Amino acid sequence: MSLRLRLTLLYSTLMGAILLVISAAVTLVITSLLLNQIDDTLETAQQVILSKIQINELGKIDPQLETTDLGSDVYMQIWGLDQELQSRFGVMKNFEDAPFDSAALRKEIPTYRDLSGVGWHIRVLSIPLVQNGRKIAVLQVATKLGVVDMAKKNLTDILFIIWIVAVLFSGMAVWVTIGQTIKPLGAITETVEQINRADDLSRRIPYSGPEEDEIGSMVSSFNQTLERLEALFTSQQRLLADVSHELRTPLTVIKGNVDLMRRMKSLDAESLTSIDQEAGRLTRLVGGLLLLAQAESGKLTLVMKKVELDLLLTEVFQEMSILAGSKVHVHLNEIDQVYVNGDRDRLKQVFINLIANAIQYTPQNGDVFVSLEQIKDQARVIVRDTGPGIPVEDLPHIFERFYRAEKSRTRGKSTGFGLGLSIVNWIVERHGGRIEVVSQDGKGTTFAVWLPLFSNS
């Protein structure tokens, strides 16, 4: 059974139950009102009869009702204590010689009762007649309830027809409304099936209803999930393609050198050096990929504590000066005493990576400038080189994995895999900072790392 049908049956059942309760209440109220009117009629009749009653010398009750109009639907009997009918007004079928309510003849208080049998239904008021404190007879006034029964039947028929129409109408209304409401669910199912059949994550669920309701929120969330899945899937495909490409070159070089030495049947120093270099490149590639995988999975934890950033930057400067040798001149410009809250080893990795890139892409006898400055509640580290710069179209992509602006930077044996800046960006963001880059072709590149200052709170 479909969800739409189950909800329709549920709402229709609830509607039917509510209408049944309302119909029962209406019937009960109308019946009570009619019975009250009947009781008022019987009460009025018995008052008239009591005002006309006379007791003769034999102790018999003789009501003078010849000129009294009790109504065509009112009947009267007076029964003595000896169960003898002393007087009557009107003759009701089935009660020519029998009391309307034989059980009430023994009652000592006025009593209203409904009595029914085959083909008859009456309402009886029985009143004990007392003289000198002694019960001498029983007055019974009765009227037929055929009008009440007919009114009750007609009311019941009308309410039943209304109940049927209301339940059917509400069922159809709920069926249509729920169909429109859950229509996006069908679209979701269809979209998922299309994705499963075609492996096409670019599909989105169309929805024209209000976005703030539950269905709209669900569709929006599902579309956002599809967007993330598409981005992750595309990233994964690109990652596999990039890793395959990056692995192909060093493996080809290693295989070629091994084949060469196999043909020469001797170890060649140059070939072994090449193999060692390519093996080192593979090690760096795997290390970078593992680091990014740990970072994205949340397994790479940062040991946050107070770090003296100026001392750390001086340490990096000394190491990078040795790396630059005589090729590039590394300068440490103004440097403020600054404390930040961070992981010292990871921050050192950030600055080593940035300065190493600057040295790598700066031509012979070029310059690399490093500075540290406190600006308000942040520390700013500048790494600027005089290299060829990065083209404008490449700037938005330099923090992506395996991306290299090869148009201006010639790839060599020491060239990285395009993972370094991705790692740098991740570390800086996890420290609550940001990294900015400004570059012009032929005029060098400037990286600015912003980090929040250390706070005791």
C-alpha positions as CSV (number, residue, x, y, z in Angstrom):
1,M,0.0,0.0,0.0
2,S,1.4,3.4,-1.0
3,L,2.1,6.2,1.4
4,R,-0.4,8.3,-0.4
5,L,-3.2,5.7,0.0
6,R,-2.3,5.1,3.7
7,L,-2.4,8.8,4.5
8,T,-5.7,9.2,2.7
9,L,-7.3,6.3,4.5
10,L,-5.9,7.6,7.8
11,Y,-7.3,11.1,7.3
12,S,-10.6,9.8,6.0
13,T,-11.0,7.5,9.0
14,L,-10.3,10.4,11.4
15,M,-12.7,12.6,9.5
16,G,-15.4,9.9,9.6
17,A,-14.8,9.3,13.3
18,I,-15.1,13.0,14.1
19,L,-18.3,13.3,12.0
20,L,-19.8,10.3,13.8
21,V,-19.1,11.9,17.2
22,I,-20.6,15.1,16.0
23,S,-23.7,13.3,14.4
24,A,-24.2,11.4,17.6
25,A,-24.1,14.6,19.7
26,V,-26.5,16.4,17.3
27,T,-28.9,13.5,17.4
28,L,-28.7,13.3,21.2
29,V,-29.3,17.1,21.6
30,I,-32.3,17.1,19.1
31,T,-33.8,14.1,20.7
32,S,-33.4,15.6,24.2
33,L,-35.1,18.8,23.0
34,L,-38.0,17.0,21.5
35,L,-38.4,14.9,24.6
36,N,-38.4,18.0,26.7
37,Q,-41.2,19.4,24.6
38,I,-43.1,16.1,25.1
39,D,-42.5,16.2,28.8
40,D,-43.7,19.8,28.9
41,T,-46.9,18.7,27.1
42,L,-47.5,15.9,29.5
43,E,-46.8,18.2,32.5
44,T,-49.3,20.7,31.2
45,A,-51.9,18.0,30.6
46,Q,-51.6,16.5,34.0
47,Q,-51.9,20.0,35.6
48,V,-55.1,20.5,33.7
49,I,-56.4,17.1,34.6
50,L,-55.6,17.6,38.3
51,S,-57.5,20.8,38.3
52,K,-60.6,19.0,37.0
53,I,-60.5,16.0,39.2
54,Q,-63.4,15.4,41.6
55,I,-63.9,12.6,44.1
56,N,-67.5,11.3,44.4
57,E,-69.2,9.9,47.5
58,L,-68.0,6.4,46.7
59,G,-64.4,7.6,46.7
60,K,-64.1,7.3,43.0
61,I,-62.2,9.9,41.0
62,D,-64.3,11.5,38.4
63,P,-62.4,14.1,36.3
64,Q,-64.6,16.5,34.4
65,L,-62.8,16.6,31.1
66,E,-65.7,16.8,28.7
67,T,-65.0,20.4,27.8
68,T,-61.3,20.2,28.3
69,D,-58.9,20.1,25.2
70,L,-55.9,18.0,26.1
71,G,-54.8,17.6,22.5
72,S,-55.4,14.8,20.1
73,D,-52.1,13.2,20.9
74,V,-52.5,13.1,24.8
75,Y,-54.1,10.1,26.5
76,M,-55.1,9.7,30.2
77,Q,-55.9,6.8,32.5
78,I,-56.7,6.8,36.2
79,W,-56.1,3.5,38.0
80,G,-57.3,2.7,41.5
81,L,-55.3,0.8,44.0
82,D,-57.3,-2.3,43.2
83,Q,-55.9,-2.2,39.6
84,E,-59.3,-1.0,38.4
85,L,-59.5,1.6,35.6
86,Q,-61.6,4.5,37.1
87,S,-61.4,7.0,34.2
88,R,-59.8,7.5,30.9
89,F,-59.4,10.2,28.2
90,G,-58.9,8.8,24.7
91,V,-58.3,5.2,23.8
92,M,-54.9,4.2,22.6
93,K,-54.5,1.0,20.7
94,N,-52.9,-1.8,22.7
95,F,-54.0,-0.1,26.0
96,E,-57.8,-0.3,25.9
97,D,-57.9,-2.2,29.2
98,A,-54.3,-2.1,30.3
99,P,-52.3,0.6,32.0
100,F,-49.8,2.5,30.0
101,D,-47.1,1.7,32.5
102,S,-48.1,-1.1,34.9
103,A,-44.8,-0.9,36.8
104,A,-45.3,2.7,37.7
105,L,-48.6,1.9,39.5
106,R,-46.6,0.9,42.5
107,K,-44.4,4.1,42.5
108,E,-44.8,6.7,45.2
109,I,-43.3,9.5,43.2
110,P,-44.0,11.0,39.7
111,T,-42.2,9.0,37.0
112,Y,-41.4,9.6,33.3
113,R,-40.8,6.5,31.2
114,D,-40.4,5.5,27.6
115,L,-42.2,2.3,26.6
116,S,-42.2,0.6,23.3
117,G,-43.4,-2.6,21.7
118,V,-44.3,-3.9,18.3
119,G,-45.6,-1.0,16.3
120,W,-45.9,1.4,19.2
121,H,-43.7,3.8,21.2
122,I,-45.1,6.0,24.0
123,R,-43.9,8.4,26.7
124,V,-45.8,8.1,30.0
125,L,-46.0,10.4,33.0
126,S,-47.3,8.5,36.1
127,I,-48.4,10.6,39.2
128,P,-49.7,9.1,42.5
129,L,-52.9,10.8,43.6
130,V,-53.0,11.4,47.4
131,Q,-55.9,12.4,49.7
132,N,-55.3,13.1,53.3
133,G,-51.8,11.8,53.1
134,R,-53.0,8.5,51.6
135,K,-52.5,7.3,48.1
136,I,-55.8,6.6,46.5
137,A,-55.1,6.2,42.8
138,V,-52.5,6.7,40.0
139,L,-52.8,9.2,37.1
140,Q,-51.1,8.2,33.9
141,V,-50.8,10.7,31.0
142,A,-49.3,9.4,27.8
143,T,-48.5,10.5,24.3
144,K,-47.2,8.7,21.2
145,L,-43.5,9.3,20.2
146,G,-44.0,8.6,16.5
147,V,-43.2,12.2,15.6
148,V,-40.1,12.1,17.7
149,D,-39.1,8.7,16.1
150,M,-39.8,10.0,12.6
151,A,-37.8,13.2,13.3
152,K,-34.9,11.2,14.7
153,K,-35.0,8.8,11.7
154,N,-35.0,11.7,9.2
155,L,-32.2,13.4,11.1
156,T,-30.2,10.2,11.2
157,D,-30.7,9.7,7.4
158,I,-29.7,13.3,6.7
159,L,-26.6,13.0,8.9
160,F,-25.7,9.7,7.3
161,I,-25.9,11.2,3.8
162,I,-23.8,14.2,5.0
163,W,-21.3,11.8,6.6
164,I,-20.9,9.8,3.4
165,V,-20.5,13.0,1.3
166,A,-18.1,14.6,3.7
167,V,-15.9,11.5,4.0
168,L,-15.8,11.0,0.3
169,F,-15.1,14.7,-0.4
170,S,-12.4,14.9,2.3
171,G,-10.9,11.6,1.0
172,M,-10.7,13.0,-2.5
173,A,-9.4,16.4,-1.2
174,V,-6.7,14.7,0.9
175,W,-5.8,12.3,-2.0
176,V,-5.2,15.3,-4.3
177,T,-3.5,17.4,-1.7
178,I,-1.2,14.6,-0.6
179,G,-0.5,13.8,-4.2
180,Q,0.7,17.3,-4.8
181,T,2.6,17.5,-1.5
182,I,4.5,14.2,-1.9
183,K,5.1,14.7,-5.6
184,P,8.7,15.8,-5.0
185,L,9.3,12.4,-3.3
186,G,8.5,10.7,-6.6
187,A,10.9,13.2,-8.2
188,I,13.6,12.2,-5.7
189,T,13.1,8.5,-6.3
190,E,13.2,9.1,-10.1
191,T,16.3,11.2,-9.8
192,V,18.1,8.6,-7.6
193,E,17.1,5.8,-10.1
194,Q,18.4,7.9,-13.0
195,I,21.7,8.5,-11.1
196,N,22.0,4.8,-10.4
197,R,21.4,3.9,-14.0
198,A,23.5,6.6,-15.6
199,D,26.0,7.4,-12.8
200,D,25.1,11.1,-13.5
201,L,25.5,13.2,-10.3
202,S,24.8,16.4,-12.2
203,R,21.0,15.8,-12.1
204,R,19.0,17.9,-9.6
205,I,15.5,17.5,-8.3
206,P,13.1,20.1,-9.7
207,Y,10.8,21.8,-7.1
208,S,8.5,24.8,-7.6
209,G,6.9,24.9,-4.1
210,P,7.9,27.0,-1.1
211,E,11.4,26.3,0.0
212,E,10.7,26.9,3.7
213,D,8.4,24.0,4.2
214,E,9.5,20.4,5.1
215,I,9.4,19.1,1.5
216,G,11.2,22.2,0.2
217,S,13.9,21.9,2.9
218,M,14.3,18.2,2.1
219,V,14.6,18.8,-1.7
220,S,17.1,21.6,-1.0
221,S,19.2,19.4,1.3
222,F,19.1,16.6,-1.2
223,N,20.2,18.8,-4.0
224,Q,23.0,20.2,-1.8
225,T,24.0,16.6,-1.0
226,L,24.1,15.8,-4.7
227,E,26.2,18.9,-5.4
228,R,28.7,17.8,-2.7
229,L,28.7,14.2,-4.0
230,E,29.3,15.5,-7.5
231,A,32.1,17.7,-6.3
232,L,33.7,14.8,-4.3
233,F,33.2,12.4,-7.2
234,T,34.8,14.9,-9.6
235,S,37.6,15.6,-7.1
236,Q,38.1,11.9,-6.7
237,Q,38.3,11.3,-10.4
238,R,40.7,14.2,-10.9
239,L,42.8,12.9,-8.0
240,L,43.0,9.5,-9.5
241,A,43.9,11.0,-12.8
242,D,46.5,13.3,-11.3
243,V,48.0,10.6,-9.1
244,S,48.2,8.2,-12.1
245,H,49.9,10.9,-14.1
246,E,52.3,11.8,-11.4
247,L,53.2,8.1,-10.8
248,R,53.7,7.4,-14.4
249,T,56.7,9.6,-14.9
250,P,58.9,8.4,-12.0
251,L,57.9,4.8,-12.6
252,T,58.8,5.1,-16.3
253,V,62.1,6.6,-15.4
254,I,62.8,3.9,-12.8
255,K,61.8,1.2,-15.2
256,G,63.9,2.7,-18.0
257,N,67.0,2.9,-15.9
258,V,66.5,-0.7,-14.6
259,D,66.1,-1.9,-18.2
260,L,69.3,0.0,-19.2
261,M,71.3,-1.6,-16.4
262,R,69.9,-5.0,-17.2
263,R,71.0,-4.6,-20.8
264,M,74.4,-3.3,-19.8
265,K,74.7,-6.0,-17.1
266,S,76.4,-3.5,-14.8
267,L,75.4,-0.9,-12.2
268,D,75.5,2.6,-13.6
269,A,76.0,5.5,-11.1
270,E,74.0,7.9,-13.1
271,S,71.1,5.5,-13.5
272,L,71.1,4.7,-9.7
273,T,71.1,8.4,-9.0
274,S,68.1,8.9,-11.2
275,I,66.3,6.0,-9.6
276,D,67.0,7.4,-6.2
277,Q,65.7,10.8,-7.2
278,E,62.5,9.4,-8.6
279,A,62.0,7.1,-5.6
280,G,62.3,10.2,-3.4
281,R,59.7,12.0,-5.5
282,L,57.4,9.0,-5.0
283,T,58.0,9.1,-1.3
284,R,57.1,12.8,-1.1
285,L,54.0,12.2,-3.2
286,V,52.8,9.4,-1.0
287,G,53.6,11.4,2.1
288,G,51.7,14.5,0.8
289,L,48.7,12.4,-0.1
290,L,48.7,10.6,3.3
291,L,48.9,14.0,5.1
292,L,45.9,15.4,3.1
293,A,43.9,12.2,3.7
294,Q,44.6,12.4,7.4
295,A,43.7,16.1,7.5
296,E,40.4,15.6,5.6
297,S,39.4,12.5,7.7
298,G,40.1,14.4,11.0
299,K,42.8,12.1,12.0
300,L,45.5,14.8,11.8
301,T,45.4,16.4,15.1
302,L,47.1,19.8,15.9
303,V,48.9,20.3,19.2
304,M,47.9,23.8,20.0
305,K,50.0,25.9,22.4
306,K,51.7,29.3,22.7
307,V,54.2,29.7,19.8
308,E,56.8,32.5,19.6
309,L,56.3,33.2,15.9
310,D,59.3,35.5,15.4
311,L,61.7,32.9,16.9
312,L,60.1,30.2,14.6
313,L,60.4,32.3,11.5
314,T,64.1,33.1,12.3
315,E,64.7,29.3,12.6
316,V,63.1,28.7,9.2
317,F,65.0,31.6,7.7
318,Q,68.3,30.1,8.7
319,E,67.4,26.7,7.3
320,M,66.1,28.1,4.0
321,S,69.2,30.3,3.6
322,I,71.3,27.2,3.6
323,L,68.9,25.6,1.0
324,A,69.1,28.7,-1.2
325,G,72.9,28.6,-1.2
326,S,74.3,31.0,-3.7
327,K,71.5,30.7,-6.2
328,V,69.0,33.0,-4.4
329,H,69.4,35.7,-1.8
330,V,67.0,35.3,1.2
331,H,66.4,38.4,3.2
332,L,64.7,38.7,6.6
333,N,63.2,42.1,6.8
334,E,61.4,43.7,9.8
335,I,60.2,41.2,12.3
336,D,58.0,41.9,15.4
337,Q,57.9,39.8,18.5
338,V,54.6,38.0,18.1
339,Y,52.9,35.1,19.9
340,V,50.2,32.9,18.3
341,N,48.3,29.9,19.4
342,G,49.2,27.0,17.1
343,D,51.0,23.8,16.3
344,R,54.6,24.7,16.1
345,D,55.6,21.9,13.7
346,R,52.7,22.5,11.3
347,L,53.4,26.3,11.3
348,K,57.0,25.6,10.5
349,Q,55.9,23.4,7.7
350,V,53.8,26.3,6.3
351,F,56.7,28.7,6.2
352,I,59.2,26.2,4.9
353,N,56.9,25.3,2.1
354,L,56.2,28.9,1.1
355,I,59.9,30.0,1.2
356,A,61.1,26.8,-0.6
357,N,58.6,27.5,-3.4
358,A,59.8,31.1,-3.6
359,I,63.4,29.9,-3.8
360,Q,62.6,27.2,-6.3
361,Y,60.8,29.6,-8.8
362,T,63.1,32.5,-8.3
363,P,65.8,32.8,-11.1
364,Q,69.6,32.9,-10.4
365,N,70.7,35.8,-8.2
366,G,67.1,36.7,-7.5
367,D,65.7,37.7,-4.1
368,V,63.3,36.3,-1.5
369,F,62.0,38.6,1.2
370,V,60.5,37.4,4.5
371,S,58.9,39.6,7.1
372,L,56.7,39.4,10.2
373,E,54.5,42.2,11.5
374,Q,51.7,42.6,14.1
375,I,48.7,44.3,12.7
376,K,46.0,44.9,15.4
377,D,45.0,41.5,16.7
378,Q,46.7,39.5,14.0
379,A,50.1,38.5,12.8
380,R,51.0,38.9,9.2
381,V,53.9,36.9,7.6
382,I,55.0,38.0,4.1
383,V,57.0,35.8,1.7
384,R,57.8,37.7,-1.5
385,D,60.0,36.5,-4.4
386,T,61.2,38.1,-7.6
387,G,60.4,35.2,-9.8
388,P,58.3,35.0,-13.0
389,G,55.0,35.4,-11.2
390,I,51.8,33.5,-11.6
391,P,49.3,34.2,-14.4
392,V,46.0,35.8,-13.3
393,E,44.0,32.8,-14.6
394,D,46.0,30.5,-12.4
395,L,45.7,32.4,-9.1
396,P,42.2,31.0,-8.2
397,H,43.5,27.4,-8.5
398,I,46.9,27.4,-6.9
399,F,45.6,25.9,-3.6
400,E,44.0,22.9,-5.5
401,R,45.7,19.6,-5.4
402,F,48.1,18.8,-8.2
403,Y,47.7,22.2,-9.7
404,R,50.8,23.9,-11.0
405,A,51.0,27.1,-13.0
406,E,53.3,25.5,-15.6
407,K,52.9,28.3,-18.1
408,S,55.3,30.4,-16.1
409,R,57.2,27.8,-14.1
410,T,59.2,25.1,-15.9
411,R,58.9,21.7,-14.4
412,G,62.1,20.0,-13.5
413,K,63.3,17.2,-11.2
414,S,62.9,19.3,-8.1
415,T,59.4,20.5,-9.1
416,G,56.7,19.5,-6.6
417,F,53.4,17.7,-7.2
418,G,51.1,20.6,-6.5
419,L,50.2,19.3,-3.0
420,G,52.3,21.8,-0.9
421,L,50.0,24.8,-1.2
422,S,47.0,22.6,-0.5
423,I,48.6,21.4,2.7
424,V,49.6,25.0,3.6
425,N,46.1,26.3,3.1
426,W,44.6,23.5,5.2
427,I,47.0,24.2,8.1
428,V,46.5,28.0,8.0
429,E,42.7,27.6,8.0
430,R,42.8,25.2,10.9
431,H,44.7,27.9,12.9
432,G,41.8,30.3,12.3
433,G,43.9,32.3,9.8
434,R,43.9,32.9,6.0
435,I,46.4,33.1,3.2
436,E,46.4,35.7,0.5
437,V,48.4,35.8,-2.7
438,V,49.2,38.6,-5.1
439,S,51.2,38.0,-8.3
440,Q,52.0,39.6,-11.7
441,D,53.7,38.0,-14.6
442,G,57.4,38.9,-14.6
443,K,57.2,40.8,-11.3
444,G,57.2,38.1,-8.7
445,T,54.7,36.6,-6.2
446,T,53.7,37.7,-2.7
447,F,52.1,35.3,-0.1
448,A,50.6,36.8,3.0
449,V,49.7,34.5,5.9
450,W,47.4,36.0,8.6
451,L,47.2,34.3,12.0
452,P,45.3,35.4,15.1
453,L,47.4,36.5,18.1
454,F,47.7,34.3,21.2
455,S,44.9,34.9,23.7
456,N,44.9,33.8,27.4
457,S,41.0,33.5,27.3
